[in-house]
Amino acid sequence: MQDFETLKRSIDSTRDLESVVRTMKTLAAVSIRQYEQAVDSLEDFAETVNRGLAMVLKNVPPQTSLSELQGTGSTGIIVFGSDQGMCGQFNEQIGSFALDYFADDPRPATQPAWMVIGSRISGKLLDAGCQIDYEFNLPGAVTGISPLVADILAEIDRWRYERHLGKIYIFYNQRISASSYKPHAQQLLPIDVAQLAQRDTSASTSRSLPLFTMPPGILLSRLIRQYLFVSLFRACAESQAGENASRIASMQAAEHNIKERLMNLQAEFNQRRQTAITEELLDVVTGFEALKEEK
């Protein structure tokens, strides 16, 4: 009888676990949608900032001394990972991608500086011998991305000064379907002037020449600030959408395994119950025959 009770408890706990996995899948799908909407709502503003930058840079002398346009110095790397688990190889993949990105680059004489967003990516980088200067926790909702990006920007200014950084790259996982993603890299600084100009030419639909009345230096500085904000906001939102896509894939695999285990437990339970019923029937028949012989 103890076997039946043990199996019943196992079946009940497995069903509870299946319910938890199903709930997590639903929450991940809802989270993906809100991060997608955040990225979509940013596109028009991002396009305006990019075109404004391209316009101002056409009127700025090539020898401008803005550090955001110069690439001399060490390399800084910003990696977006996750704070929560149950998302498969999400952190391992982006960590390996960032580490391998500069593996064949013979130029750096000093080790790159690292900034990580998400506590679970730190272990991967620390095991590889990286020295992490800054670590941030990810927000639990879209509304927390803007304050996080503001904090990151404040630390980037100090980081560039302290570590003499000339180039900064951001690495994050970019969602490509409901349950898959791919690692992505972007050069944050220095700003690629040629790429901005090419994008502005291809996207321009107006026959009028753009004009501005503010001093070019002030306008350029403010546009660069908005450009950095947009780039980091998009990276954070897309990374968290990719994290939830990875979580959906992990939950789907877990759900498949749970269903198989539940089927095996139910089959074993049915078999043992049938065996017990058969044994009880045999006992009844044997007792009946014994009483019949006595009479």
PEJOCOR-V168618 format. One record per residue. N is the residue number from 1. RES is the residue in three letters. SS is DSSP state (hx for helix, st for strand, lp for the rest). PSI is psi as a letter, one per 40 degrees, with the letter a starting at -180 (999 if undefined). OMEGA is omega in whole degrees, -180 to 180 (none if undefined). Layout:
n=N res=RES ss=SS psi=PSI omega=OMEGA
n=N res=RES ss=SS psi=PSI omega=OMEGA
This chain:
n=1 res=MET ss=lp psi=d omega=179
n=2 res=GLN ss=hx psi=d omega=178
n=3 res=ASP ss=hx psi=d omega=179
n=4 res=PHE ss=hx psi=d omega=-179
n=5 res=GLU ss=hx psi=d omega=179
n=6 res=THR ss=hx psi=d omega=179
n=7 res=LEU ss=hx psi=d omega=178
n=8 res=LYS ss=hx psi=d omega=179
n=9 res=ARG ss=hx psi=d omega=179
n=10 res=SER ss=hx psi=d omega=179
n=11 res=ILE ss=hx psi=d omega=-180
n=12 res=ASP ss=hx psi=d omega=180
n=13 res=SER ss=hx psi=d omega=177
n=14 res=THR ss=hx psi=d omega=177
n=15 res=ARG ss=hx psi=d omega=176
n=16 res=ASP ss=hx psi=d omega=179
n=17 res=LEU ss=hx psi=d omega=178
n=18 res=GLU ss=hx psi=d omega=178
n=19 res=SER ss=hx psi=d omega=179
n=20 res=VAL ss=hx psi=d omega=180
n=21 res=VAL ss=hx psi=d omega=179
n=22 res=ARG ss=hx psi=d omega=178
n=23 res=THR ss=hx psi=d omega=179
n=24 res=MET ss=hx psi=d omega=176
n=25 res=LYS ss=hx psi=d omega=180
n=26 res=THR ss=hx psi=d omega=179
n=27 res=LEU ss=hx psi=d omega=178
n=28 res=ALA ss=hx psi=d omega=179
n=29 res=ALA ss=hx psi=d omega=178
n=30 res=VAL ss=hx psi=d omega=180
n=31 res=SER ss=hx psi=d omega=178
n=32 res=ILE ss=hx psi=d omega=-177
n=33 res=ARG ss=hx psi=d omega=-178
n=34 res=GLN ss=hx psi=d omega=177
n=35 res=TYR ss=hx psi=d omega=175
n=36 res=GLU ss=hx psi=d omega=179
n=37 res=GLN ss=hx psi=d omega=178
n=38 res=ALA ss=hx psi=d omega=179
n=39 res=VAL ss=hx psi=d omega=-180
n=40 res=ASP ss=hx psi=d omega=-179
n=41 res=SER ss=hx psi=e omega=-179
n=42 res=LEU ss=hx psi=e omega=-170
n=43 res=GLU ss=hx psi=d omega=-178
n=44 res=ASP ss=hx psi=d omega=179
n=45 res=PHE ss=hx psi=d omega=179
n=46 res=ALA ss=hx psi=d omega=179
n=47 res=GLU ss=hx psi=d omega=178
n=48 res=THR ss=hx psi=d omega=180
n=49 res=VAL ss=hx psi=d omega=-179
n=50 res=ASN ss=hx psi=d omega=-180
n=51 res=ARG ss=hx psi=d omega=176
n=52 res=GLY ss=hx psi=d omega=178
n=53 res=LEU ss=hx psi=d omega=-180
n=54 res=ALA ss=hx psi=d omega=-179
n=55 res=MET ss=hx psi=d omega=-178
n=56 res=VAL ss=hx psi=d omega=-178
n=57 res=LEU ss=hx psi=d omega=176
n=58 res=LYS ss=hx psi=d omega=-176
n=59 res=ASN ss=lp psi=e omega=179
n=60 res=VAL ss=lp psi=h omega=179
n=61 res=PRO ss=lp psi=i omega=-179
n=62 res=PRO ss=lp psi=d omega=-177
n=63 res=GLN ss=lp psi=e omega=180
n=64 res=THR ss=lp psi=i omega=-173
n=65 res=SER ss=lp psi=e omega=179
n=66 res=LEU ss=lp psi=h omega=-176
n=67 res=SER ss=hx psi=d omega=-179
n=68 res=GLU ss=hx psi=e omega=179
n=69 res=LEU ss=hx psi=e omega=-179
n=70 res=GLN ss=lp psi=i omega=-177
n=71 res=GLY ss=lp psi=e omega=-178
n=72 res=THR ss=lp psi=h omega=179
n=73 res=GLY ss=lp psi=a omega=-180
n=74 res=SER ss=st psi=i omega=-179
n=75 res=THR ss=st psi=h omega=174
n=76 res=GLY ss=st psi=i omega=-176
n=77 res=ILE ss=st psi=h omega=176
n=78 res=ILE ss=st psi=h omega=-177
n=79 res=VAL ss=st psi=h omega=176
n=80 res=PHE ss=st psi=h omega=177
n=81 res=GLY ss=lp psi=b omega=-180
n=82 res=SER ss=lp psi=i omega=173
n=83 res=ASP ss=lp psi=d omega=-176
n=84 res=GLN ss=lp psi=i omega=-180
n=85 res=GLY ss=lp psi=a omega=-180
n=86 res=MET ss=lp psi=f omega=176
n=87 res=CYS ss=lp psi=f omega=174
n=88 res=GLY ss=lp psi=b omega=-178
n=89 res=GLN ss=lp psi=f omega=-175
n=90 res=PHE ss=hx psi=d omega=-178
n=91 res=ASN ss=hx psi=d omega=-179
n=92 res=GLU ss=hx psi=d omega=-177
n=93 res=GLN ss=hx psi=d omega=-179
n=94 res=ILE ss=hx psi=d omega=176
n=95 res=GLY ss=hx psi=d omega=178
n=96 res=SER ss=hx psi=d omega=179
n=97 res=PHE ss=hx psi=d omega=180
n=98 res=ALA ss=hx psi=d omega=-180
n=99 res=LEU ss=hx psi=d omega=-178
n=100 res=ASP ss=hx psi=e omega=-174
n=101 res=TYR ss=hx psi=d omega=-178
n=102 res=PHE ss=lp psi=e omega=-175
n=103 res=ALA ss=lp psi=d omega=-177
n=104 res=ASP ss=lp psi=e omega=-178
n=105 res=ASP ss=lp psi=h omega=-176
n=106 res=PRO ss=lp psi=e omega=-171
n=107 res=ARG ss=lp psi=d omega=-169
n=108 res=PRO ss=lp psi=h omega=177
n=109 res=ALA ss=lp psi=e omega=179
n=110 res=THR ss=lp psi=i omega=178
n=111 res=GLN ss=lp psi=i omega=179
n=112 res=PRO ss=lp psi=i omega=176
n=113 res=ALA ss=st psi=i omega=-174
n=114 res=TRP ss=st psi=h omega=170
n=115 res=MET ss=st psi=h omega=-177
n=116 res=VAL ss=st psi=i omega=176
n=117 res=ILE ss=st psi=h omega=-175
n=118 res=GLY ss=lp psi=h omega=-172
n=119 res=SER ss=hx psi=d omega=-173
n=120 res=ARG ss=hx psi=e omega=177
n=121 res=ILE ss=hx psi=e omega=-175
n=122 res=SER ss=hx psi=d omega=-177
n=123 res=GLY ss=hx psi=d omega=179
n=124 res=LYS ss=hx psi=d omega=-177
n=125 res=LEU ss=hx psi=d omega=178
n=126 res=LEU ss=hx psi=d omega=177
n=127 res=ASP ss=hx psi=d omega=179
n=128 res=ALA ss=lp psi=e omega=177
n=129 res=GLY ss=lp psi=e omega=-180
n=130 res=CYS ss=lp psi=i omega=176
n=131 res=GLN ss=lp psi=h omega=-176
n=132 res=ILE ss=st psi=h omega=-179
n=133 res=ASP ss=st psi=d omega=-177
n=134 res=TYR ss=st psi=i omega=177
n=135 res=GLU ss=st psi=h omega=-180
n=136 res=PHE ss=st psi=i omega=173
n=137 res=ASN ss=lp psi=i omega=-179
n=138 res=LEU ss=lp psi=i omega=177
n=139 res=PRO ss=lp psi=i omega=180
n=140 res=GLY ss=lp psi=e omega=-179
n=141 res=ALA ss=lp psi=i omega=-178
n=142 res=VAL ss=hx psi=d omega=-177
n=143 res=THR ss=hx psi=e omega=-180
n=144 res=GLY ss=hx psi=e omega=-177
n=145 res=ILE ss=hx psi=d omega=-178
n=146 res=SER ss=hx psi=d omega=176
n=147 res=PRO ss=hx psi=d omega=178
n=148 res=LEU ss=hx psi=d omega=-179
n=149 res=VAL ss=hx psi=d omega=177
n=150 res=ALA ss=hx psi=d omega=177
n=151 res=ASP ss=hx psi=d omega=180
n=152 res=ILE ss=hx psi=d omega=-180
n=153 res=LEU ss=hx psi=d omega=179
n=154 res=ALA ss=hx psi=d omega=-180
n=155 res=GLU ss=hx psi=d omega=179
n=156 res=ILE ss=hx psi=d omega=178
n=157 res=ASP ss=hx psi=d omega=179
n=158 res=ARG ss=hx psi=d omega=-179
n=159 res=TRP ss=hx psi=d omega=-180
n=160 res=ARG ss=hx psi=d omega=-180
n=161 res=TYR ss=hx psi=d omega=-176
n=162 res=GLU ss=hx psi=d omega=-176
n=163 res=ARG ss=hx psi=e omega=179
n=164 res=HIS ss=lp psi=f omega=-176
n=165 res=LEU ss=st psi=h omega=175
n=166 res=GLY ss=st psi=d omega=180
n=167 res=LYS ss=st psi=i omega=175
n=168 res=ILE ss=st psi=h omega=178
n=169 res=TYR ss=st psi=i omega=173
n=170 res=ILE ss=st psi=h omega=-180
n=171 res=PHE ss=st psi=h omega=178
n=172 res=TYR ss=st psi=i omega=176
n=173 res=ASN ss=st psi=h omega=-177
n=174 res=GLN ss=st psi=h omega=-179
n=175 res=ARG ss=st psi=h omega=179
n=176 res=ILE ss=st psi=e omega=175
n=177 res=SER ss=st psi=a omega=-176
n=178 res=ALA ss=lp psi=d omega=-176
n=179 res=SER ss=lp psi=f omega=179
n=180 res=SER ss=st psi=i omega=-177
n=181 res=TYR ss=st psi=i omega=176
n=182 res=LYS ss=st psi=i omega=179
n=183 res=PRO ss=st psi=i omega=-178
n=184 res=HIS ss=st psi=i omega=178
n=185 res=ALA ss=st psi=i omega=179
n=186 res=GLN ss=st psi=h omega=174
n=187 res=GLN ss=st psi=h omega=-179
n=188 res=LEU ss=st psi=d omega=178
n=189 res=LEU ss=st psi=i omega=-6
n=190 res=PRO ss=lp psi=i omega=-180
n=191 res=ILE ss=lp psi=h omega=180
n=192 res=ASP ss=lp psi=g omega=-176
n=193 res=VAL ss=hx psi=d omega=-178
n=194 res=ALA ss=hx psi=d omega=179
n=195 res=GLN ss=hx psi=d omega=177
n=196 res=LEU ss=hx psi=d omega=-180
n=197 res=ALA ss=hx psi=d omega=179
n=198 res=GLN ss=hx psi=d omega=179
n=199 res=ARG ss=hx psi=d omega=-180
n=200 res=ASP ss=hx psi=d omega=179
n=201 res=THR ss=hx psi=d omega=-178
n=202 res=SER ss=hx psi=d omega=-177
n=203 res=ALA ss=hx psi=e omega=-175
n=204 res=SER ss=lp psi=h omega=178
n=205 res=THR ss=lp psi=e omega=-177
n=206 res=SER ss=lp psi=i omega=178
n=207 res=ARG ss=lp psi=e omega=-179
n=208 res=SER ss=lp psi=i omega=176
n=209 res=LEU ss=lp psi=h omega=180
n=210 res=PRO ss=lp psi=i omega=179
n=211 res=LEU ss=lp psi=i omega=174
n=212 res=PHE ss=lp psi=i omega=-175
n=213 res=THR ss=lp psi=e omega=179
n=214 res=MET ss=lp psi=i omega=172
n=215 res=PRO ss=lp psi=h omega=-175
n=216 res=PRO ss=hx psi=d omega=-178
n=217 res=GLY ss=hx psi=d omega=180
n=218 res=ILE ss=hx psi=d omega=-179
n=219 res=LEU ss=hx psi=d omega=180
n=220 res=LEU ss=hx psi=d omega=-180
n=221 res=SER ss=hx psi=d omega=-179
n=222 res=ARG ss=hx psi=d omega=178
n=223 res=LEU ss=hx psi=d omega=178
n=224 res=ILE ss=hx psi=d omega=178
n=225 res=ARG ss=hx psi=d omega=179
n=226 res=GLN ss=hx psi=d omega=177
n=227 res=TYR ss=hx psi=d omega=178
n=228 res=LEU ss=hx psi=d omega=179
n=229 res=PHE ss=hx psi=d omega=-179
n=230 res=VAL ss=hx psi=d omega=-178
n=231 res=SER ss=hx psi=d omega=-179
n=232 res=LEU ss=hx psi=d omega=178
n=233 res=PHE ss=hx psi=d omega=-180
n=234 res=ARG ss=hx psi=d omega=180
n=235 res=ALA ss=hx psi=d omega=-179
n=236 res=CYS ss=hx psi=d omega=-178
n=237 res=ALA ss=hx psi=d omega=-180
n=238 res=GLU ss=hx psi=d omega=178
n=239 res=SER ss=hx psi=d omega=-179
n=240 res=GLN ss=hx psi=d omega=173
n=241 res=ALA ss=hx psi=d omega=176
n=242 res=GLY ss=hx psi=d omega=177
n=243 res=GLU ss=hx psi=d omega=180
n=244 res=ASN ss=hx psi=d omega=173
n=245 res=ALA ss=hx psi=d omega=176
n=246 res=SER ss=hx psi=d omega=179
n=247 res=ARG ss=hx psi=d omega=177
n=248 res=ILE ss=hx psi=d omega=179
n=249 res=ALA ss=hx psi=d omega=179
n=250 res=SER ss=hx psi=d omega=-180
n=251 res=MET ss=hx psi=d omega=177
n=252 res=GLN ss=hx psi=d omega=177
n=253 res=ALA ss=hx psi=d omega=179
n=254 res=ALA ss=hx psi=d omega=180
n=255 res=GLU ss=hx psi=d omega=178
n=256 res=HIS ss=hx psi=d omega=180
n=257 res=ASN ss=hx psi=d omega=179
n=258 res=ILE ss=hx psi=d omega=179
n=259 res=LYS ss=hx psi=d omega=178
n=260 res=GLU ss=hx psi=d omega=179
n=261 res=ARG ss=hx psi=d omega=180
n=262 res=LEU ss=hx psi=d omega=177
n=263 res=MET ss=hx psi=d omega=-180
n=264 res=ASN ss=hx psi=d omega=179
n=265 res=LEU ss=hx psi=d omega=-180
n=266 res=GLN ss=hx psi=d omega=179
n=267 res=ALA ss=hx psi=d omega=179
n=268 res=GLU ss=hx psi=d omega=179
n=269 res=PHE ss=hx psi=d omega=-180
n=270 res=ASN ss=hx psi=d omega=-180
n=271 res=GLN ss=hx psi=d omega=-180
n=272 res=ARG ss=hx psi=d omega=178
n=273 res=ARG ss=hx psi=d omega=178
n=274 res=GLN ss=hx psi=d omega=179
n=275 res=THR ss=hx psi=d omega=180
n=276 res=ALA ss=hx psi=d omega=178
n=277 res=ILE ss=hx psi=d omega=179
n=278 res=THR ss=hx psi=d omega=180
n=279 res=GLU ss=hx psi=d omega=179
n=280 res=GLU ss=hx psi=d omega=178
n=281 res=LEU ss=hx psi=d omega=179
n=282 res=LEU ss=hx psi=d omega=178
n=283 res=ASP ss=hx psi=d omega=179
n=284 res=VAL ss=hx psi=d omega=-180
n=285 res=VAL ss=hx psi=d omega=-180
n=286 res=THR ss=hx psi=d omega=178
n=287 res=GLY ss=hx psi=d omega=178
n=288 res=PHE ss=hx psi=d omega=180
n=289 res=GLU ss=hx psi=d omega=179
n=290 res=ALA ss=hx psi=d omega=177
n=291 res=LEU ss=hx psi=d omega=-180
n=292 res=LYS ss=hx psi=d omega=180
n=293 res=GLU ss=hx psi=d omega=180
n=294 res=GLU ss=hx psi=d omega=179
n=295 res=LYS ss=lp psi=999 omega=none
